[in-house]
Each structure stands twice: as structure tokens, then as C-alpha cells.
Amino acid sequence: MCDRDVGILEGLSSTQYYQFRSSVSKMILATDMTRHFEYINHLKEFSARRDEDPAVEMDKQLAMELMVKCADVSHVVKPVEVARRWALRVTDELFDQGDAERCMGMEVSPNCDRFATSRVALATAFIDYLAGPLFTNLAAAFPGALEAPLLQLAANRASYALSSDLDIEKSRGVRDSDSACSETQTDERGGAKDSSV
């Protein structure tokens, strides 16, 4: 929307432009996990309305927000090896945040302390408490539409139950899990750069 050379919105009126911008902003904000259970409640309410009237349709804006939200956490319904690579990336990000907080003398955020939790525990909890309920309620809202993804979700959950952190780390090649404060450097943009990668 900011690149004037592309101009995908140049044919829109001012009103249409702001409606489009608002719609896209809402879809992006749908990925904010602080609103996760709000979307699960929307799905439950829609399922209840659909039980009373099978012809009822979901609000189009809500449907788009749910599509983006589900895509954001869709690694849990991908094949096991893909799901593991994403679990590794997510837990790397969490643990890197915890390392940075520890180095700055801050209290380490929940789920970010590599010395207090494991990759397997985080990946399992993500399925059990966040992604699983989202996809299960989506399947209830649209019966028959998510059979394959739900089967894959269950397979991934079962895989984590038989896995160790080393199994997950093999998805990428094991990296030094004890990142020292002295190894964190600053890149050209001022962000943290882990020299152990």
C-alpha cells in the first residue's frame, strides 16, 4: 500500500481505500495472540447460530480474519517434519527473547526461559491450548471441511509425545543452546545478532 510504483489501490476512491486499509489492518491484528480466545468464541457463536439456521453465513470480515489467523498458526497442521521445523523456529524466537531479557537483567517472560521449559513442552502446549482449539472449533463451524488438517494435527501432537528437544533440533541441525550474553552482538540495524548460529 505504501509503494506508489506498484499502485494496486490507485483505482479506489478515498472511501474504498480507507475501507480496504481498515480491512487489511483488522486481518493483521487477528494474529495477535492476546485476542486468540475472542476468535474461538466467535467460532462457537457462529456454530450455535448455524445449528439453528444452516443457511446462516459468516460475516465476511470475520471470515477473512480467521483465514489469516489460521494461516499464521498453520504449521501445526502441516506434515510432521514441516511442523517440527516451525516449532524449532518459534521456540528459537522465544528462547532468544528470554536470553536477551536475562542479559539485560530483566525478569524472563513466561515460555521464554530455555532453562525452565523445553521445546517439546512448548510445542505440545501450543497445540493443546491454542492451535488445537482454534482448528477444532473451525471444524465444528464448517463440518467436513477440515478432516485432513485435524488428522495431521493429531499426528503432530502424537509425534511430540514421543520426541525430545534433540529430535526437534535435528530438523535444522543442532545449534548451541546455551547462548551467552557476550555472544550477542549488534547487527547493522541495531538488532541483536546471535553469533552462535
N, C-alpha and C positions, 0 to 999 in steps of 0.2 A: 504494500500500500504506500510505502514511502519512496519507492523507486519510480521517478517520473518517466524514465525511459521505457519501462515496461507498460505502464498505463492501462492495466486491466480494468480500472474503475473509471476511466475518463468519460465513458458514455453515460454515467449515472448522474442524476440530478443531485443537488445538495442533500435533499431529504433521503434519497436512496443510498447515498454514500454513507451518511451517518447511521442509517438502519443497518447497512452491511457491516460497518465498523463495530457497531454495538453487538451484532450477532456473533461476529468472529471473536470479539473480546470475551463474551459470555462462554463461548466454546473453550477458549484457552483457560479461563478461570475455572471451568468444570474439572480440570485436572488437579486443582488444589485439594490435597487430601483432607484439609480441615472441613471440607464440605462433603466428604465421601458418603456419610450416612444420610445426609439430606437427599442424595440421589437414590440411595437404596429405598428410602421412604417414598420418593416419587414413584419408583417402580412398584412398590407394594400397593400404593394408592391406585395406580393405573391398572394393576392386575385385579383389584377389587371392583373397579368400575367396569372392566372388561367382563368379569364374571356376571355382572348384572346386565350388561349390554355388549354382546360380542362384536357389534358393529362400531363400537367407540374407537376413535383414533387418538393416538398420542399427539400432543402439541408438537408442532414441527421443530420449534426451537429446542425444546427439551430432548427430542429425538436426536438432533444434531449434537447437542452437548453430551448425551450419553454415548454416541458413536465415538467422539473424540476421547471421552473418559475411558471407555473400554479399550480403545486402541492404545492409550497411554500405559495401561497395565496388562496388555495382551500377551506379554512374554509367558505368562503362566498357562496359556492355552496353546502354546507352540510346542513342537517336538522337544523331547527331554533335553537333548544337547543344546538346542537354542535357548530353552528356558534356563539351563544352568549357566550359560554364558551371560545372560542378562542378570541372573541372580548374583553372579560374581561382580558385574559392573555396579549394580545397585549397592551391594554390601561394601565394595571398594569406596564408593562415594560416601556412604555413611561412616565408615571407619576413618577415612581421610579427614572428614569433618571433625570426628572425635579426637583424632591426633592433633589437629590444628587447635582445637579448644584446649586440650591438655597443655600444649606448648605455650599457650597464652595465659595459662594459669586459671582458665575458666572451668566451671563445672561441665563435665562431658554430658552432652544431650542423651536422652534415652535412645537406645538402639544404636548408638554410635561408638560405644566403648568396645574395642576389639578384645579387651581382656576380660570383659564381663558377659559377652554373648558370643554366639557362633553364627557363621554364615547359614548353616543348615537351620538353626533355630529361627533366624530372621526370615528365611525363605518360606519355611513352614508356616510361621505366624502370618506372613503376608497372604498366603493362600487361605488359611483358616479364618482370619478375621477381617480381611479387606477384599481381596480379589475374588475369593470363593463366593462370599455372599452377594457380591455385585453380579457375577455371571449367573449364579443360581436364581437370583430374582429377575434378571433379564430373561432367562429361560422360562421362568414362570409366567412372565408377561407376554412372551411370544412362544407358546408351546410348539415343540418340534423343530424350532429354528436353531437350537444350539446343542444338539445331541453330540456331535463330534467334538466341539470345544470342551464340553463338560467331561467327556471321556478322557480327553487329553489332560485336563486339569486334575482329574483323579489319578491318572498315571504319573503325572509330575509330583503330586503330593506323596504317592507311594514311593516314588524314587528317592525323594528327600528322606523318607523314614529309614531307608537302607543306606544312606550316604553319610560321609564325613565331610568336614571342610576341605580336606585334601582332594576328595573326589570332585568337588565343585571347582577347586583351584586348578585342577588338571584341564579344565575347559580352555584355559588360556596359557597355561604354563605357570608354575608356582612363582610368586613374587615374594620378596622379603616382607613378611607380615609384621615385622617389628620396625615400623618406620620411626627413626629417631628424629627429635626436633632439629638437630643440627643438619639433617639431610634434606630438610625442606628449604628450598631456595625460592627466589622470586623470579618469575619469567619477565619478558619484555613489557607485558601489560600490567605488571604489578600483582599478578595472581600467584598462588602457591604452585610450585612445580616439584614433584616428588622425584628425586634423583635415583631412587631405587627401582623405578620402572624400566 
